């Protein structure tokens, strides 16, 4: 799996391919089918050619309506199909963060909240990705780290990607955060530093989340089918996103 972030003229810092990775049973999730990103509303007109070369057909935007109202959606030219699937997870509270417990513990708890409160929303996003007509797709939220991280992690897990590789992909978001912070320093100097739980995505957080989700539901499949995803849809997702190595 490549850690390379795609460069765009607009302020999009965390766009990358989630594929190009082997599964535990010797298959592959090939590159070019599943991308993940921060908000695509900031793609610039000058990005059209480079973006078009990716062949993206479907965009799944996980942001809430208030975010769409304030910042807008991906440009019309960025996809044939645009889906808004807001994850209705609880708002984060700074007072829930404990420096003694650390960032990974805080993020793991937030991801479990999403798994509980936004289970049907997560299933809706996975269902779109399982559609045979979906084509190459981008999943994004605002920063492309938490809501996007949960959905992409569960999709990769369904495809048989090892937890360590899923967590490594999640951790790569820190490269995107560093790119954003460098841009902010140049264009908006004097901004306060990010809170620790917004500045880093430790692999441990995703490893804990996936492990504990299996402990609660028996398997990732068990969690998703319990929330409404069908076995046929899981099979369709695997058919679309897996190839023989």
C-alpha positions as CSV (number, residue, x, y, z in Angstrom):
1,X,0.0,0.0,0.0
2,X,1.4,3.3,-1.0
3,X,1.8,6.1,1.5
4,X,2.0,8.7,-1.3
5,X,-0.5,11.5,-1.1
6,X,-1.8,12.9,-4.4
7,X,-1.0,16.5,-5.0
8,X,-3.8,18.9,-6.0
9,X,-3.8,22.6,-6.5
10,X,-6.7,23.0,-4.1
11,X,-6.4,22.6,-0.4
12,X,-6.9,18.8,-0.4
13,X,-4.1,17.3,1.7
14,X,-5.1,13.7,2.5
15,X,-6.2,12.1,-0.8
16,X,-4.7,8.7,-1.3
17,X,-5.3,5.2,-2.7
18,X,-6.5,2.8,0.0
19,X,-5.8,-0.2,-2.3
20,X,-2.7,-1.8,-3.5
21,X,-2.6,-4.1,-0.5
22,X,-2.6,-7.9,-0.1
23,X,-5.2,-9.7,1.9
24,X,-4.5,-12.4,4.5
25,X,-5.5,-15.2,2.2
26,X,-3.3,-14.2,-0.7
27,X,-5.6,-12.1,-2.8
28,X,-5.3,-8.3,-3.4
29,X,-7.3,-5.2,-3.0
30,X,-6.0,-3.6,-6.2
31,X,-5.0,0.1,-6.5
32,X,-7.4,2.4,-8.3
33,X,-10.7,1.2,-6.9
34,X,-11.0,2.8,-3.5
35,X,-9.6,6.2,-2.5
36,X,-9.9,8.1,0.7
37,X,-9.6,11.8,1.2
38,X,-10.3,14.9,3.2
39,X,-13.1,17.2,1.9
40,X,-13.2,17.4,-1.8
41,X,-15.1,20.7,-1.8
42,X,-11.7,22.4,-2.1
43,X,-10.6,20.8,-5.4
44,X,-9.6,23.5,-7.8
45,X,-10.6,23.9,-11.4
46,X,-7.0,23.3,-12.3
47,X,-7.2,19.9,-10.6
48,X,-9.7,18.5,-13.2
49,X,-7.2,16.8,-15.5
50,X,-5.2,15.1,-12.8
51,X,-8.4,14.1,-10.9
52,X,-10.1,12.8,-14.1
53,X,-7.1,10.5,-14.7
54,X,-8.1,8.6,-11.6
55,X,-11.4,7.5,-13.2
56,X,-13.4,8.2,-10.0
57,X,-17.1,7.5,-10.6
58,X,-18.6,7.7,-7.1
59,X,-18.0,10.0,-4.2
60,X,-19.3,9.1,-0.7
61,X,-19.3,12.2,1.5
62,X,-19.7,11.3,5.2
63,X,-20.1,14.9,6.5
64,X,-23.2,16.2,8.2
65,X,-25.6,18.7,6.6
66,X,-24.2,21.6,8.6
67,X,-20.8,21.0,7.0
68,X,-22.3,20.8,3.5
69,X,-24.1,24.0,4.1
70,X,-21.0,25.8,5.3
71,X,-18.4,24.4,2.9
72,X,-20.2,22.8,-0.1
73,X,-19.8,19.5,-1.8
74,X,-17.4,18.0,-4.3
75,X,-17.5,19.7,-7.7
76,X,-20.0,18.2,-10.2
77,X,-17.1,17.2,-12.4
78,X,-15.5,15.1,-9.6
79,X,-18.0,12.2,-10.0
80,X,-20.9,10.8,-11.8
81,X,-22.5,9.8,-8.6
82,X,-22.4,11.8,-5.3
83,X,-23.8,10.3,-2.1
84,X,-24.1,12.1,1.2
85,X,-24.1,9.5,4.0
86,X,-23.6,11.5,7.2
87,X,-22.3,9.5,10.1
88,X,-24.5,10.5,13.0
89,X,-21.9,9.9,15.7
90,X,-21.9,12.1,18.8
91,X,-19.9,15.3,18.9
92,X,-16.5,15.0,20.5
93,X,-16.0,16.7,23.8
94,X,-12.5,18.0,24.8
95,X,-13.2,17.2,28.4
96,X,-13.3,13.5,27.5
97,X,-9.7,13.6,26.6
98,X,-7.2,12.5,29.2
99,X,-3.5,13.1,28.6
100,X,-2.8,10.2,31.1
101,X,-4.8,7.8,29.0
102,X,-3.5,9.1,25.7
103,X,-4.6,9.8,22.2
104,X,-5.1,6.2,21.2
105,X,-7.6,5.5,24.0
106,X,-9.5,8.6,23.3
107,X,-9.8,7.9,19.6
108,X,-10.7,4.3,20.1
109,X,-13.6,5.3,22.3
110,X,-14.8,7.8,19.8
111,X,-14.8,5.1,17.0
112,X,-16.8,2.8,19.2
113,X,-19.3,5.6,19.7
114,X,-19.5,5.9,15.9
115,X,-19.9,2.1,15.6
116,X,-22.9,2.2,18.0
117,X,-24.7,5.5,17.0
118,X,-23.9,5.5,13.2
119,X,-24.1,1.7,12.5
120,X,-26.9,2.1,9.9
121,X,-25.0,5.0,8.3
122,X,-21.8,2.9,8.1
123,X,-23.8,0.1,6.4
124,X,-25.3,2.6,3.9
125,X,-21.8,3.6,2.9
126,X,-20.5,0.1,2.6
127,X,-23.6,-0.8,0.6
128,X,-22.8,1.8,-2.0
129,X,-19.3,0.5,-2.3
130,X,-20.6,-3.0,-2.9
131,X,-22.8,-1.9,-5.8
132,X,-21.3,-3.5,-9.0
133,X,-21.9,-0.1,-10.8
134,X,-20.0,1.9,-8.2
135,X,-16.8,2.0,-10.1
136,X,-13.7,3.7,-8.6
137,X,-14.9,5.5,-5.5
138,X,-13.7,8.1,-3.0
139,X,-14.8,8.1,0.6
140,X,-14.2,11.3,2.5
141,X,-15.3,13.4,5.4
142,X,-13.7,16.7,6.6
143,X,-10.2,15.7,7.5
144,X,-10.3,12.2,6.0
145,X,-9.2,10.6,9.3
146,X,-11.9,9.5,11.7
147,X,-15.3,8.9,9.9
148,X,-13.4,8.0,6.7
149,X,-11.0,6.0,8.7
150,X,-13.7,3.8,10.3
151,X,-15.5,3.2,7.0
152,X,-12.4,2.4,5.0
153,X,-11.1,0.2,7.8
154,X,-14.3,-1.9,7.9
155,X,-14.3,-2.2,4.1
156,X,-10.7,-3.4,4.1
157,X,-11.4,-5.8,6.9
158,X,-14.3,-7.3,5.0
159,X,-11.9,-7.8,2.0
160,X,-9.5,-9.7,4.3
161,X,-6.8,-7.1,4.8
162,X,-4.8,-7.7,7.9
163,X,-5.4,-5.4,10.9
164,X,-1.8,-4.3,10.9
165,X,-2.1,-3.1,7.3
166,X,-5.4,-1.4,7.9
167,X,-3.9,0.4,10.9
168,X,-0.8,1.4,8.9
169,X,-3.0,3.0,6.3
170,X,-4.9,4.8,9.0
171,X,-1.7,6.0,10.5
172,X,-0.6,7.5,7.2
173,X,-3.2,10.2,7.7
174,X,-0.5,11.9,9.8
175,X,1.3,12.7,6.5
176,X,-1.8,14.5,5.3
177,X,-2.1,16.4,8.6
178,X,1.5,17.5,8.3
179,X,0.8,18.8,4.8
180,X,-2.2,20.7,6.1
181,X,-0.3,22.2,9.0
182,X,2.5,23.3,6.7
183,X,0.0,25.0,4.5
184,X,-1.7,26.6,7.5
185,X,1.6,28.0,8.7
186,X,2.2,29.6,5.4
187,X,-1.2,31.0,4.8
188,X,-2.8,31.4,8.2
189,X,0.1,32.0,10.6
190,X,-0.6,32.4,14.3
191,X,-3.2,29.7,14.5
192,X,-3.1,27.7,17.7
193,X,-1.8,24.1,17.6
194,X,-4.2,21.3,17.1
195,X,-5.3,19.3,20.1
196,X,-3.3,16.1,20.4
197,X,-6.2,13.9,19.4
198,X,-6.6,15.9,16.2
199,X,-2.9,16.0,15.3
200,X,-2.2,12.3,15.3
201,X,-3.7,9.0,14.2
202,X,-1.7,6.3,16.0
203,X,-2.0,2.9,14.5
204,X,-2.8,1.6,18.0
205,X,-6.1,3.3,18.0
206,X,-7.3,1.4,14.9
207,X,-5.9,-1.9,16.1
208,X,-7.7,-1.5,19.4
209,X,-11.0,-0.5,17.7
210,X,-11.0,-3.5,15.3
211,X,-10.0,-5.9,18.1
212,X,-12.7,-4.7,20.5
213,X,-15.3,-4.6,17.8
214,X,-14.7,-8.3,17.1
215,X,-14.9,-9.0,20.8
216,X,-18.3,-7.3,21.0
217,X,-19.8,-8.8,17.8
218,X,-17.8,-11.9,17.0
219,X,-16.4,-10.5,13.7
220,X,-16.5,-7.5,11.5
221,X,-19.1,-9.3,9.4
222,X,-21.2,-9.9,12.5
223,X,-21.1,-6.2,13.4
224,X,-22.2,-5.1,9.9
225,X,-24.8,-7.8,9.3
226,X,-26.2,-7.0,12.7
227,X,-26.7,-3.4,11.4
228,X,-28.4,-4.5,8.2
229,X,-25.7,-5.4,5.7
230,X,-26.6,-8.7,3.9
231,X,-24.3,-11.6,3.1
232,X,-25.0,-11.0,-0.6
233,X,-23.8,-7.4,-0.2
234,X,-20.6,-8.6,1.5
235,X,-20.0,-11.0,-1.3
236,X,-20.6,-8.3,-3.9
237,X,-18.1,-6.0,-2.1
238,X,-15.5,-8.7,-2.1
239,X,-16.1,-9.4,-5.8
240,X,-15.7,-5.8,-6.7
241,X,-12.7,-4.9,-4.5
242,X,-10.7,-8.2,-4.5
243,X,-8.6,-9.8,-7.2
244,X,-6.4,-12.8,-7.2
245,X,-2.8,-11.8,-6.4
